[in-house]
Amino acid sequence: MSRTTMPMMLAVAGVLLAGGTVPPRFGWSSSVVISGSMSPVVEAGDVVVTSPLPENRMRAGHVIRFHDPRRPGRYVLHRIVGATGDGRLVTKGDANRVVDAAPVPKGTVTGVWRLRVPYLGLPVLWWIRGEYPMVALTVLGLLVTLGWWWSRSRRSGRRPS
């Protein structure tokens, strides 16, 4: 391994470690979008990152993630379009024609949308949908790319540019 490859690998490892551990300490979390209800803003297969938001700061227009009342253990990512008299939130997916059937109690909100990473969650979406050949092709493509990178860096004695 060359003198420039090792520091680069350590830097990448540090960024990945920090990116995976620091945000959760502040309540930030990520999830894979599995439906197109928020299209075109967020597409199925995107990863969204959410952060906590105090109940008194939730307003119409915010995109929130909340516990799905119909499917325990799952979440919904929809936009707040209003509120009921008792303070529950009226939500709707941007691609949906009508508002969600049940208003959302503020206590079920897990966060507000902060960041979208397009396509990153596609392998997870393909796995959920049973599209195993796509998952296999993705893994194979990653292995081939890593193998090419590794062999090139070993031959040249430095990290490929």
C-alpha positions as CSV (number, residue, x, y, z in Angstrom):
1,M,0.0,0.0,0.0
2,S,1.4,3.4,-0.9
3,R,2.0,6.3,1.4
4,T,-1.0,8.2,-0.1
5,T,-3.5,5.3,-0.1
6,M,-3.4,4.6,3.7
7,P,-4.3,8.2,4.8
8,M,-7.1,8.3,2.2
9,M,-8.5,5.0,3.4
10,L,-8.3,6.3,7.0
11,A,-10.1,9.5,6.0
12,V,-12.9,7.6,4.3
13,A,-13.3,5.3,7.3
14,G,-13.4,8.3,9.6
15,V,-16.1,10.0,7.5
16,L,-18.2,6.8,7.4
17,L,-17.8,6.3,11.1
18,A,-18.6,9.9,11.9
19,G,-21.6,9.8,9.5
20,G,-22.9,6.7,11.0
21,T,-22.5,7.5,14.7
22,V,-22.7,11.3,15.2
23,P,-26.2,12.0,13.7
24,P,-27.9,9.2,15.7
25,R,-26.6,10.8,18.9
26,F,-28.6,13.9,18.1
27,G,-31.7,11.9,17.1
28,W,-31.2,11.9,13.4
29,S,-32.1,8.7,11.6
30,S,-32.4,7.4,8.0
31,S,-34.9,5.2,6.2
32,V,-35.5,3.8,2.7
33,V,-38.6,5.1,0.9
34,I,-40.6,2.2,-0.4
35,S,-43.5,3.9,-2.1
36,G,-44.0,6.7,-4.6
37,S,-46.5,8.7,-2.4
38,M,-44.1,11.7,-2.1
39,S,-43.1,11.7,-5.8
40,P,-41.6,13.7,-7.4
41,V,-39.9,15.2,-4.3
42,V,-38.9,11.9,-2.9
43,E,-38.9,8.7,-5.0
44,A,-39.1,5.0,-4.0
45,G,-35.5,3.8,-3.4
46,D,-34.3,7.1,-2.0
47,V,-32.9,7.3,1.5
48,V,-34.3,10.1,3.6
49,V,-32.7,11.5,6.8
50,T,-34.9,13.0,9.5
51,S,-34.2,14.9,12.6
52,P,-36.3,15.6,15.7
53,L,-38.6,18.6,15.7
54,P,-40.4,19.9,18.8
55,E,-44.2,19.5,18.6
56,N,-44.8,23.2,18.9
57,R,-42.7,23.8,15.7
58,M,-44.6,21.4,13.4
59,R,-46.2,23.4,10.7
60,A,-48.0,22.9,7.4
61,G,-45.5,22.3,4.7
62,H,-43.1,20.2,6.8
63,V,-42.4,16.7,5.5
64,I,-42.6,14.4,8.5
65,R,-42.0,10.7,9.2
66,F,-44.4,9.1,11.6
67,H,-45.5,5.7,12.8
68,D,-47.8,4.0,10.3
69,P,-51.1,3.5,12.1
70,R,-52.1,0.6,9.8
71,R,-48.8,-1.3,9.9
72,P,-46.9,-1.4,13.2
73,G,-43.2,-1.1,12.9
74,R,-43.4,0.9,9.7
75,Y,-43.2,4.6,9.0
76,V,-44.9,7.0,6.6
77,L,-43.2,10.1,5.1
78,H,-45.9,12.7,4.2
79,R,-46.4,16.4,4.2
80,I,-48.3,18.3,6.9
81,V,-51.2,20.0,5.1
82,G,-53.2,21.2,8.2
83,A,-54.3,20.4,11.7
84,T,-57.5,19.3,13.5
85,G,-59.1,21.2,16.3
86,D,-57.5,18.8,18.8
87,G,-54.0,19.4,17.5
88,R,-53.6,16.2,15.4
89,L,-51.8,16.7,12.1
90,V,-53.5,16.3,8.7
91,T,-51.0,14.8,6.3
92,K,-50.9,13.9,2.6
93,G,-48.4,12.4,0.2
94,D,-47.5,14.9,-2.6
95,A,-48.5,12.3,-5.2
96,N,-51.8,11.4,-3.5
97,R,-55.1,13.1,-4.5
98,V,-56.6,13.0,-1.0
99,V,-55.4,13.6,2.5
100,D,-54.6,10.6,4.7
101,A,-57.6,8.9,6.3
102,A,-56.5,9.3,9.9
103,P,-55.0,12.5,11.4
104,V,-51.6,12.0,13.0
105,P,-51.1,12.5,16.7
106,K,-48.0,14.7,17.2
107,G,-46.5,12.0,19.6
108,T,-46.2,9.5,16.7
109,V,-44.0,11.8,14.7
110,T,-40.4,10.5,14.6
111,G,-38.8,13.4,12.7
112,V,-38.8,16.0,10.0
113,W,-37.2,15.5,6.6
114,R,-33.7,17.1,6.3
115,L,-31.9,15.3,3.5
116,R,-32.6,13.0,0.5
117,V,-30.0,10.7,-0.9
118,P,-31.3,9.5,-4.3
119,Y,-31.1,5.9,-5.3
120,L,-29.0,4.8,-2.3
121,G,-31.8,2.6,-1.0
122,L,-32.6,0.8,-4.3
123,P,-31.0,-2.5,-3.2
124,V,-33.1,-2.6,-0.1
125,L,-36.2,-1.7,-2.1
126,W,-35.4,-4.5,-4.6
127,W,-34.9,-7.0,-1.8
128,I,-38.3,-6.0,-0.3
129,R,-40.0,-6.4,-3.6
130,G,-38.3,-9.8,-4.3
131,E,-36.2,-8.4,-7.2
132,Y,-33.3,-10.6,-6.2
133,P,-31.5,-10.5,-9.7
134,M,-31.2,-6.7,-9.3
135,V,-29.7,-7.1,-5.8
136,A,-27.2,-9.7,-7.2
137,L,-26.2,-7.5,-10.1
138,T,-25.6,-4.6,-7.7
139,V,-23.4,-6.7,-5.4
140,L,-21.6,-8.2,-8.4
141,G,-21.0,-4.7,-9.8
142,L,-19.6,-3.5,-6.5
143,L,-17.3,-6.5,-6.2
144,V,-16.0,-6.0,-9.8
145,T,-15.4,-2.3,-9.1
146,L,-13.6,-2.9,-5.9
147,G,-11.5,-5.6,-7.5
148,W,-10.6,-3.3,-10.4
149,W,-9.7,-0.5,-8.0
150,W,-7.7,-2.8,-5.8
151,S,-5.7,-4.4,-8.6
152,R,-5.0,-1.0,-10.2
153,S,-3.8,0.6,-7.0
154,R,-1.5,-2.4,-6.3
155,R,0.0,-2.3,-9.8
156,S,0.6,1.5,-9.7
157,G,1.6,1.6,-6.1
158,R,-0.9,4.4,-5.4
159,R,-4.6,5.1,-5.3
160,P,-6.2,5.4,-8.8
161,S,-7.3,8.9,-9.7
